[in-house]
Amino acid sequence: MLLAVSSALQVQTSSGTLEGVHTSHTYGEVVEFLGVPFAAAPVGRLRFMPPQPHAAWSGVREAKQYGAACAQ
């Protein structure tokens, strides 16, 4: 859920503040927010269960690069 966008490339979400990055593409400039967590890690008691919401964070979370790939 996107609530507000500022010129500082930050958005306030229900989980906390994210900071993105400007990127040039063929069709123009966009602001990207990469590696944004959408669910809690499926470990321990959460393994093989439906996704659970990710915990909120305080401060500004950088969303300028993708997270680590999941090993299969």
PDB file with one MODEL, atoms N, CA, C and O in Angstrom:
MODEL        1
ATOM      1  N   MET A   1       0.846  -1.172   0.000  1.00  0.00           N
ATOM      2  CA  MET A   1       0.000   0.000   0.000  1.00  0.00           C
ATOM      3  C   MET A   1       0.889   1.233   0.000  1.00  0.00           C
ATOM      4  O   MET A   1       1.666   1.434   0.934  1.00  0.00           O
ATOM      5  N   LEU A   2       0.789   2.048  -1.016  1.00  0.00           N
ATOM      6  CA  LEU A   2       1.560   3.284  -1.150  1.00  0.00           C
ATOM      7  C   LEU A   2       0.739   4.432  -0.587  1.00  0.00           C
ATOM      8  O   LEU A   2      -0.397   4.659  -1.003  1.00  0.00           O
ATOM      9  N   LEU A   3       1.325   5.155   0.362  1.00  0.00           N
ATOM     10  CA  LEU A   3       0.590   6.237   0.998  1.00  0.00           C
ATOM     11  C   LEU A   3       1.049   7.611   0.565  1.00  0.00           C
ATOM     12  O   LEU A   3       0.225   8.505   0.378  1.00  0.00           O
ATOM     13  N   ALA A   4       2.364   7.800   0.399  1.00  0.00           N
ATOM     14  CA  ALA A   4       2.872   9.126   0.035  1.00  0.00           C
ATOM     15  C   ALA A   4       4.209   8.986  -0.677  1.00  0.00           C
ATOM     16  O   ALA A   4       4.986   8.081  -0.375  1.00  0.00           O
ATOM     17  N   VAL A   5       4.478   9.880  -1.620  1.00  0.00           N
ATOM     18  CA  VAL A   5       5.747   9.906  -2.344  1.00  0.00           C
ATOM     19  C   VAL A   5       6.336  11.295  -2.197  1.00  0.00           C
ATOM     20  O   VAL A   5       5.622  12.290  -2.328  1.00  0.00           O
ATOM     21  N   SER A   6       7.648  11.375  -1.923  1.00  0.00           N
ATOM     22  CA  SER A   6       8.304  12.676  -1.815  1.00  0.00           C
ATOM     23  C   SER A   6       9.428  12.762  -2.833  1.00  0.00           C
ATOM     24  O   SER A   6       9.790  11.758  -3.445  1.00  0.00           O
ATOM     25  N   SER A   7       9.986  13.961  -3.021  1.00  0.00           N
ATOM     26  CA  SER A   7      11.071  14.146  -3.980  1.00  0.00           C
ATOM     27  C   SER A   7      12.353  13.469  -3.516  1.00  0.00           C
ATOM     28  O   SER A   7      13.286  13.319  -4.304  1.00  0.00           O
ATOM     29  N   ALA A   8      12.418  13.058  -2.256  1.00  0.00           N
ATOM     30  CA  ALA A   8      13.595  12.388  -1.722  1.00  0.00           C
ATOM     31  C   ALA A   8      13.591  10.894  -2.054  1.00  0.00           C
ATOM     32  O   ALA A   8      14.406  10.140  -1.521  1.00  0.00           O
ATOM     33  N   LEU A   9      12.679  10.464  -2.930  1.00  0.00           N
ATOM     34  CA  LEU A   9      12.566   9.064  -3.338  1.00  0.00           C
ATOM     35  C   LEU A   9      12.177   8.157  -2.184  1.00  0.00           C
ATOM     36  O   LEU A   9      12.566   6.989  -2.159  1.00  0.00           O
ATOM     37  N   GLN A  10      11.430   8.664  -1.247  1.00  0.00           N
ATOM     38  CA  GLN A  10      10.967   7.874  -0.119  1.00  0.00           C
ATOM     39  C   GLN A  10       9.456   7.739  -0.167  1.00  0.00           C
ATOM     40  O   GLN A  10       8.742   8.659  -0.566  1.00  0.00           O
ATOM     41  N   VAL A  11       8.983   6.564   0.251  1.00  0.00           N
ATOM     42  CA  VAL A  11       7.548   6.331   0.384  1.00  0.00           C
ATOM     43  C   VAL A  11       7.280   5.810   1.787  1.00  0.00           C
ATOM     44  O   VAL A  11       8.088   5.083   2.365  1.00  0.00           O
ATOM     45  N   GLN A  12       6.147   6.192   2.311  1.00  0.00           N
ATOM     46  CA  GLN A  12       5.712   5.702   3.618  1.00  0.00           C
ATOM     47  C   GLN A  12       4.688   4.603   3.370  1.00  0.00           C
ATOM     48  O   GLN A  12       3.673   4.838   2.715  1.00  0.00           O
ATOM     49  N   THR A  13       4.945   3.410   3.886  1.00  0.00           N
ATOM     50  CA  THR A  13       4.018   2.290   3.746  1.00  0.00           C
ATOM     51  C   THR A  13       3.496   1.917   5.132  1.00  0.00           C
ATOM     52  O   THR A  13       3.922   2.487   6.136  1.00  0.00           O
ATOM     53  N   SER A  14       2.590   0.978   5.180  1.00  0.00           N
ATOM     54  CA  SER A  14       2.068   0.534   6.470  1.00  0.00           C
ATOM     55  C   SER A  14       3.128  -0.210   7.283  1.00  0.00           C
ATOM     56  O   SER A  14       2.961  -0.384   8.490  1.00  0.00           O
ATOM     57  N   SER A  15       4.216  -0.651   6.644  1.00  0.00           N
ATOM     58  CA  SER A  15       5.296  -1.351   7.348  1.00  0.00           C
ATOM     59  C   SER A  15       6.452  -0.445   7.735  1.00  0.00           C
ATOM     60  O   SER A  15       7.250  -0.810   8.598  1.00  0.00           O
ATOM     61  N   GLY A  16       6.564   0.724   7.124  1.00  0.00           N
ATOM     62  CA  GLY A  16       7.659   1.650   7.400  1.00  0.00           C
ATOM     63  C   GLY A  16       8.010   2.458   6.164  1.00  0.00           C
ATOM     64  O   GLY A  16       7.299   2.420   5.160  1.00  0.00           O
ATOM     65  N   THR A  17       9.116   3.192   6.248  1.00  0.00           N
ATOM     66  CA  THR A  17       9.552   4.060   5.156  1.00  0.00           C
ATOM     67  C   THR A  17      10.570   3.340   4.282  1.00  0.00           C
ATOM     68  O   THR A  17      11.491   2.698   4.787  1.00  0.00           O
ATOM     69  N   LEU A  18      10.397   3.451   2.959  1.00  0.00           N
ATOM     70  CA  LEU A  18      11.320   2.871   1.985  1.00  0.00           C
ATOM     71  C   LEU A  18      11.990   3.978   1.201  1.00  0.00           C
ATOM     72  O   LEU A  18      11.371   4.999   0.903  1.00  0.00           O
ATOM     73  N   GLU A  19      13.270   3.776   0.864  1.00  0.00           N
ATOM     74  CA  GLU A  19      13.993   4.723   0.020  1.00  0.00           C
ATOM     75  C   GLU A  19      14.376   4.019  -1.271  1.00  0.00           C
ATOM     76  O   GLU A  19      15.049   2.988  -1.246  1.00  0.00           O
ATOM     77  N   GLY A  20      13.946   4.578  -2.404  1.00  0.00           N
ATOM     78  CA  GLY A  20      14.197   3.976  -3.709  1.00  0.00           C
ATOM     79  C   GLY A  20      15.278   4.697  -4.475  1.00  0.00           C
ATOM     80  O   GLY A  20      16.046   5.476  -3.911  1.00  0.00           O
ATOM     81  N   VAL A  21      15.332   4.430  -5.778  1.00  0.00           N
ATOM     82  CA  VAL A  21      16.370   4.983  -6.637  1.00  0.00           C
ATOM     83  C   VAL A  21      15.760   5.336  -7.997  1.00  0.00           C
ATOM     84  O   VAL A  21      14.892   4.621  -8.497  1.00  0.00           O
ATOM     85  N   HIS A  22      16.223   6.448  -8.594  1.00  0.00           N
ATOM     86  CA  HIS A  22      15.833   6.812  -9.963  1.00  0.00           C
ATOM     87  C   HIS A  22      16.579   5.914 -10.940  1.00  0.00           C
ATOM     88  O   HIS A  22      17.770   5.660 -10.762  1.00  0.00           O
ATOM     89  N   THR A  23      15.894   5.434 -11.965  1.00  0.00           N
ATOM     90  CA  THR A  23      16.507   4.592 -12.984  1.00  0.00           C
ATOM     91  C   THR A  23      16.013   5.029 -14.355  1.00  0.00           C
ATOM     92  O   THR A  23      14.835   5.344 -14.523  1.00  0.00           O
ATOM     93  N   SER A  24      16.918   5.049 -15.342  1.00  0.00           N
ATOM     94  CA  SER A  24      16.546   5.372 -16.722  1.00  0.00           C
ATOM     95  C   SER A  24      16.256   4.090 -17.481  1.00  0.00           C
ATOM     96  O   SER A  24      17.036   3.138 -17.438  1.00  0.00           O
ATOM     97  N   HIS A  25      15.134   4.073 -18.171  1.00  0.00           N
ATOM     98  CA  HIS A  25      14.756   2.949 -19.015  1.00  0.00           C
ATOM     99  C   HIS A  25      14.471   3.480 -20.411  1.00  0.00           C
ATOM    100  O   HIS A  25      14.481   4.690 -20.634  1.00  0.00           O
ATOM    101  N   THR A  26      14.223   2.595 -21.334  1.00  0.00           N
ATOM    102  CA  THR A  26      13.931   2.973 -22.715  1.00  0.00           C
ATOM    103  C   THR A  26      12.802   3.988 -22.803  1.00  0.00           C
ATOM    104  O   THR A  26      12.843   4.895 -23.635  1.00  0.00           O
ATOM    105  N   TYR A  27      11.804   3.842 -21.958  1.00  0.00           N
ATOM    106  CA  TYR A  27      10.620   4.696 -22.029  1.00  0.00           C
ATOM    107  C   TYR A  27      10.665   5.878 -21.073  1.00  0.00           C
ATOM    108  O   TYR A  27       9.670   6.589 -20.932  1.00  0.00           O
ATOM    109  N   GLY A  28      11.788   6.100 -20.416  1.00  0.00           N
ATOM    110  CA  GLY A  28      11.914   7.258 -19.539  1.00  0.00           C
ATOM    111  C   GLY A  28      12.419   6.918 -18.150  1.00  0.00           C
ATOM    112  O   GLY A  28      12.896   5.813 -17.890  1.00  0.00           O
ATOM    113  N   GLU A  29      12.303   7.887 -17.273  1.00  0.00           N
ATOM    114  CA  GLU A  29      12.763   7.756 -15.890  1.00  0.00           C
ATOM    115  C   GLU A  29      11.687   7.109 -15.020  1.00  0.00           C
ATOM    116  O   GLU A  29      10.499   7.401 -15.160  1.00  0.00           O
ATOM    117  N   VAL A  30      12.114   6.239 -14.134  1.00  0.00           N
ATOM    118  CA  VAL A  30      11.206   5.635 -13.161  1.00  0.00           C
ATOM    119  C   VAL A  30      11.878   5.642 -11.798  1.00  0.00           C
ATOM    120  O   VAL A  30      13.098   5.774 -11.704  1.00  0.00           O
ATOM    121  N   VAL A  31      11.097   5.502 -10.761  1.00  0.00           N
ATOM    122  CA  VAL A  31      11.630   5.319  -9.415  1.00  0.00           C
ATOM    123  C   VAL A  31      11.390   3.864  -9.052  1.00  0.00           C
ATOM    124  O   VAL A  31      10.257   3.386  -9.110  1.00  0.00           O
ATOM    125  N   GLU A  32      12.459   3.153  -8.675  1.00  0.00           N
ATOM    126  CA  GLU A  32      12.353   1.735  -8.337  1.00  0.00           C
ATOM    127  C   GLU A  32      12.534   1.532  -6.843  1.00  0.00           C
ATOM    128  O   GLU A  32      13.339   2.208  -6.202  1.00  0.00           O
ATOM    129  N   PHE A  33      11.781   0.599  -6.305  1.00  0.00           N
ATOM    130  CA  PHE A  33      11.920   0.162  -4.919  1.00  0.00           C
ATOM    131  C   PHE A  33      12.154  -1.338  -4.989  1.00  0.00           C
ATOM    132  O   PHE A  33      11.221  -2.102  -5.236  1.00  0.00           O
ATOM    133  N   LEU A  34      13.389  -1.763  -4.775  1.00  0.00           N
ATOM    134  CA  LEU A  34      13.803  -3.150  -4.987  1.00  0.00           C
ATOM    135  C   LEU A  34      13.991  -3.880  -3.660  1.00  0.00           C
ATOM    136  O   LEU A  34      14.332  -3.268  -2.649  1.00  0.00           O
ATOM    137  N   GLY A  35      13.769  -5.177  -3.673  1.00  0.00           N
ATOM    138  CA  GLY A  35      14.017  -5.996  -2.496  1.00  0.00           C
ATOM    139  C   GLY A  35      13.101  -5.697  -1.326  1.00  0.00           C
ATOM    140  O   GLY A  35      13.498  -5.864  -0.173  1.00  0.00           O
ATOM    141  N   VAL A  36      11.893  -5.261  -1.601  1.00  0.00           N
ATOM    142  CA  VAL A  36      10.948  -4.930  -0.532  1.00  0.00           C
ATOM    143  C   VAL A  36      10.374  -6.226   0.039  1.00  0.00           C
ATOM    144  O   VAL A  36       9.795  -7.019  -0.704  1.00  0.00           O
ATOM    145  N   PRO A  37      10.524  -6.455   1.346  1.00  0.00           N
ATOM    146  CA  PRO A  37       9.988  -7.687   1.929  1.00  0.00           C
ATOM    147  C   PRO A  37       8.460  -7.665   1.931  1.00  0.00           C
ATOM    148  O   PRO A  37       7.849  -6.655   2.281  1.00  0.00           O
ATOM    149  N   PHE A  38       7.854  -8.771   1.544  1.00  0.00           N
ATOM    150  CA  PHE A  38       6.392  -8.838   1.511  1.00  0.00           C
ATOM    151  C   PHE A  38       5.845  -9.898   2.457  1.00  0.00           C
ATOM    152  O   PHE A  38       4.643  -9.935   2.719  1.00  0.00           O
ATOM    153  N   ALA A  39       6.721 -10.762   2.974  1.00  0.00           N
ATOM    154  CA  ALA A  39       6.279 -11.814   3.886  1.00  0.00           C
ATOM    155  C   ALA A  39       7.434 -12.203   4.804  1.00  0.00           C
ATOM    156  O   ALA A  39       8.602 -11.993   4.478  1.00  0.00           O
ATOM    157  N   ALA A  40       7.089 -12.770   5.951  1.00  0.00           N
ATOM    158  CA  ALA A  40       8.104 -13.271   6.876  1.00  0.00           C
ATOM    159  C   ALA A  40       8.793 -14.481   6.246  1.00  0.00           C
ATOM    160  O   ALA A  40       8.186 -15.207   5.458  1.00  0.00           O
ATOM    161  N   ALA A  41      10.050 -14.691   6.593  1.00  0.00           N
ATOM    162  CA  ALA A  41      10.798 -15.838   6.061  1.00  0.00           C
ATOM    163  C   ALA A  41      10.118 -17.142   6.489  1.00  0.00           C
ATOM    164  O   ALA A  41       9.733 -17.279   7.651  1.00  0.00           O
ATOM    165  N   PRO A  42       9.964 -18.100   5.571  1.00  0.00           N
ATOM    166  CA  PRO A  42       9.281 -19.355   5.897  1.00  0.00           C
ATOM    167  C   PRO A  42      10.215 -20.353   6.582  1.00  0.00           C
ATOM    168  O   PRO A  42      10.555 -21.388   6.008  1.00  0.00           O
ATOM    169  N   VAL A  43      10.621 -20.041   7.790  1.00  0.00           N
ATOM    170  CA  VAL A  43      11.529 -20.913   8.540  1.00  0.00           C
ATOM    171  C   VAL A  43      10.855 -21.353   9.838  1.00  0.00           C
ATOM    172  O   VAL A  43       9.885 -20.746  10.291  1.00  0.00           O
ATOM    173  N   GLY A  44      11.389 -22.416  10.420  1.00  0.00           N
ATOM    174  CA  GLY A  44      10.840 -22.908  11.684  1.00  0.00           C
ATOM    175  C   GLY A  44       9.376 -23.297  11.551  1.00  0.00           C
ATOM    176  O   GLY A  44       9.004 -24.045  10.647  1.00  0.00           O
ATOM    177  N   ARG A  45       8.542 -22.783  12.463  1.00  0.00           N
ATOM    178  CA  ARG A  45       7.119 -23.137  12.470  1.00  0.00           C
ATOM    179  C   ARG A  45       6.366 -22.592  11.256  1.00  0.00           C
ATOM    180  O   ARG A  45       5.248 -23.029  10.983  1.00  0.00           O
ATOM    181  N   LEU A  46       6.965 -21.637  10.518  1.00  0.00           N
ATOM    182  CA  LEU A  46       6.305 -21.070   9.342  1.00  0.00           C
ATOM    183  C   LEU A  46       6.532 -21.893   8.073  1.00  0.00           C
ATOM    184  O   LEU A  46       5.910 -21.636   7.042  1.00  0.00           O
ATOM    185  N   ARG A  47       7.424 -22.884   8.153  1.00  0.00           N
ATOM    186  CA  ARG A  47       7.707 -23.700   6.972  1.00  0.00           C
ATOM    187  C   ARG A  47       6.453 -24.455   6.553  1.00  0.00           C
ATOM    188  O   ARG A  47       5.769 -25.040   7.393  1.00  0.00           O
ATOM    189  N   PHE A  48       6.152 -24.445   5.277  1.00  0.00           N
ATOM    190  CA  PHE A  48       4.989 -25.113   4.680  1.00  0.00           C
ATOM    191  C   PHE A  48       3.657 -24.518   5.134  1.00  0.00           C
ATOM    192  O   PHE A  48       2.615 -25.162   5.007  1.00  0.00           O
ATOM    193  N   MET A  49       3.685 -23.308   5.656  1.00  0.00           N
ATOM    194  CA  MET A  49       2.465 -22.606   6.062  1.00  0.00           C
ATOM    195  C   MET A  49       2.203 -21.465   5.081  1.00  0.00           C
ATOM    196  O   MET A  49       3.108 -21.076   4.343  1.00  0.00           O
ATOM    197  N   PRO A  50       0.986 -20.923   5.056  1.00  0.00           N
ATOM    198  CA  PRO A  50       0.715 -19.763   4.203  1.00  0.00           C
ATOM    199  C   PRO A  50       1.618 -18.591   4.599  1.00  0.00           C
ATOM    200  O   PRO A  50       2.024 -18.500   5.758  1.00  0.00           O
ATOM    201  N   PRO A  51       1.936 -17.709   3.676  1.00  0.00           N
ATOM    202  CA  PRO A  51       2.790 -16.556   3.989  1.00  0.00           C
ATOM    203  C   PRO A  51       2.209 -15.712   5.123  1.00  0.00           C
ATOM    204  O   PRO A  51       0.998 -15.514   5.215  1.00  0.00           O
ATOM    205  N   GLN A  52       3.097 -15.222   5.977  1.00  0.00           N
ATOM    206  CA  GLN A  52       2.719 -14.339   7.082  1.00  0.00           C
ATOM    207  C   GLN A  52       3.264 -12.947   6.790  1.00  0.00           C
ATOM    208  O   GLN A  52       4.306 -12.824   6.145  1.00  0.00           O
ATOM    209  N   PRO A  53       2.590 -11.896   7.244  1.00  0.00           N
ATOM    210  CA  PRO A  53       3.078 -10.534   6.987  1.00  0.00           C
ATOM    211  C   PRO A  53       4.479 -10.319   7.553  1.00  0.00           C
ATOM    212  O   PRO A  53       4.831 -10.872   8.595  1.00  0.00           O
ATOM    213  N   HIS A  54       5.263  -9.519   6.860  1.00  0.00           N
ATOM    214  CA  HIS A  54       6.597  -9.142   7.332  1.00  0.00           C
ATOM    215  C   HIS A  54       6.437  -8.149   8.474  1.00  0.00           C
ATOM    216  O   HIS A  54       5.531  -7.317   8.446  1.00  0.00           O
ATOM    217  N   ALA A  55       7.294  -8.224   9.465  1.00  0.00           N
ATOM    218  CA  ALA A  55       7.242  -7.292  10.594  1.00  0.00           C
ATOM    219  C   ALA A  55       7.586  -5.877  10.128  1.00  0.00           C
ATOM    220  O   ALA A  55       8.399  -5.695   9.221  1.00  0.00           O
ATOM    221  N   ALA A  56       6.970  -4.890  10.747  1.00  0.00           N
ATOM    222  CA  ALA A  56       7.261  -3.487  10.427  1.00  0.00           C
ATOM    223  C   ALA A  56       8.678  -3.143  10.881  1.00  0.00           C
ATOM    224  O   ALA A  56       9.244  -3.833  11.730  1.00  0.00           O
ATOM    225  N   TRP A  57       9.249  -2.082  10.320  1.00  0.00           N
ATOM    226  CA  TRP A  57      10.581  -1.630  10.696  1.00  0.00           C
ATOM    227  C   TRP A  57      10.519  -0.159  11.080  1.00  0.00           C
ATOM    228  O   TRP A  57       9.583   0.558  10.724  1.00  0.00           O
ATOM    229  N   SER A  58      11.538   0.272  11.816  1.00  0.00           N
ATOM    230  CA  SER A  58      11.630   1.692  12.171  1.00  0.00           C
ATOM    231  C   SER A  58      12.731   2.319  11.331  1.00  0.00           C
ATOM    232  O   SER A  58      13.628   1.622  10.856  1.00  0.00           O
ATOM    233  N   GLY A  59      12.666   3.617  11.150  1.00  0.00           N
ATOM    234  CA  GLY A  59      13.657   4.301  10.330  1.00  0.00           C
ATOM    235  C   GLY A  59      13.375   4.105   8.852  1.00  0.00           C
ATOM    236  O   GLY A  59      12.273   3.718   8.462  1.00  0.00           O
ATOM    237  N   VAL A  60      14.382   4.375   8.035  1.00  0.00           N
ATOM    238  CA  VAL A  60      14.248   4.274   6.579  1.00  0.00           C
ATOM    239  C   VAL A  60      14.969   3.020   6.103  1.00  0.00           C
ATOM    240  O   VAL A  60      16.145   2.825   6.407  1.00  0.00           O
ATOM    241  N   ARG A  61      14.275   2.176   5.367  1.00  0.00           N
ATOM    242  CA  ARG A  61      14.860   0.951   4.815  1.00  0.00           C
ATOM    243  C   ARG A  61      15.243   1.218   3.366  1.00  0.00           C
ATOM    244  O   ARG A  61      14.397   1.617   2.566  1.00  0.00           O
ATOM    245  N   GLU A  62      16.517   0.999   3.019  1.00  0.00           N
ATOM    246  CA  GLU A  62      16.967   1.186   1.640  1.00  0.00           C
ATOM    247  C   GLU A  62      16.394   0.079   0.766  1.00  0.00           C
ATOM    248  O   GLU A  62      16.487  -1.103   1.097  1.00  0.00           O
ATOM    249  N   ALA A  63      15.803   0.475  -0.347  1.00  0.00           N
ATOM    250  CA  ALA A  63      15.231  -0.469  -1.311  1.00  0.00           C
ATOM    251  C   ALA A  63      15.851  -0.180  -2.671  1.00  0.00           C
ATOM    252  O   ALA A  63      15.148   0.053  -3.654  1.00  0.00           O
ATOM    253  N   LYS A  64      17.190  -0.199  -2.707  1.00  0.00           N
ATOM    254  CA  LYS A  64      17.935   0.189  -3.906  1.00  0.00           C
ATOM    255  C   LYS A  64      18.540  -0.988  -4.657  1.00  0.00           C
ATOM    256  O   LYS A  64      19.108  -0.804  -5.733  1.00  0.00           O
ATOM    257  N   GLN A  65      18.427  -2.202  -4.105  1.00  0.00           N
ATOM    258  CA  GLN A  65      18.943  -3.383  -4.789  1.00  0.00           C
ATOM    259  C   GLN A  65      18.130  -4.597  -4.360  1.00  0.00           C
ATOM    260  O   GLN A  65      17.503  -4.600  -3.301  1.00  0.00           O
ATOM    261  N   TYR A  66      18.151  -5.622  -5.198  1.00  0.00           N
ATOM    262  CA  TYR A  66      17.431  -6.846  -4.877  1.00  0.00           C
ATOM    263  C   TYR A  66      18.119  -7.566  -3.731  1.00  0.00           C
ATOM    264  O   TYR A  66      19.323  -7.411  -3.530  1.00  0.00           O
ATOM    265  N   GLY A  67      17.361  -8.351  -2.979  1.00  0.00           N
ATOM    266  CA  GLY A  67      17.924  -9.170  -1.916  1.00  0.00           C
ATOM    267  C   GLY A  67      18.600 -10.401  -2.495  1.00  0.00           C
ATOM    268  O   GLY A  67      18.633 -10.591  -3.710  1.00  0.00           O
ATOM    269  N   ALA A  68      19.135 -11.232  -1.619  1.00  0.00           N
ATOM    270  CA  ALA A  68      19.805 -12.462  -2.044  1.00  0.00           C
ATOM    271  C   ALA A  68      18.795 -13.417  -2.678  1.00  0.00           C
ATOM    272  O   ALA A  68      17.633 -13.465  -2.274  1.00  0.00           O
ATOM    273  N   ALA A  69      19.246 -14.166  -3.666  1.00  0.00           N
ATOM    274  CA  ALA A  69      18.390 -15.156  -4.317  1.00  0.00           C
ATOM    275  C   ALA A  69      18.166 -16.332  -3.377  1.00  0.00           C
ATOM    276  O   ALA A  69      19.033 -16.664  -2.568  1.00  0.00           O
ATOM    277  N   CYS A  70      17.021 -16.946  -3.486  1.00  0.00           N
ATOM    278  CA  CYS A  70      16.683 -18.098  -2.658  1.00  0.00           C
ATOM    279  C   CYS A  70      17.337 -19.350  -3.248  1.00  0.00           C
ATOM    280  O   CYS A  70      17.119 -19.684  -4.413  1.00  0.00           O
ATOM    281  N   ALA A  71      18.133 -20.030  -2.441  1.00  0.00           N
ATOM    282  CA  ALA A  71      18.771 -21.270  -2.897  1.00  0.00           C
ATOM    283  C   ALA A  71      17.722 -22.367  -3.008  1.00  0.00           C
ATOM    284  O   ALA A  71      16.836 -22.480  -2.161  1.00  0.00           O
ATOM    285  N   GLN A  72      17.827 -23.164  -4.043  1.00  0.00           N
ATOM    286  CA  GLN A  72      16.858 -24.249  -4.253  1.00  0.00           C
ATOM    287  C   GLN A  72      17.493 -25.577  -3.958  1.00  0.00           C
ATOM    288  O   GLN A  72      16.840 -26.614  -4.076  1.00  0.00           O
TER     289      GLN A  72
ENDMDL
END
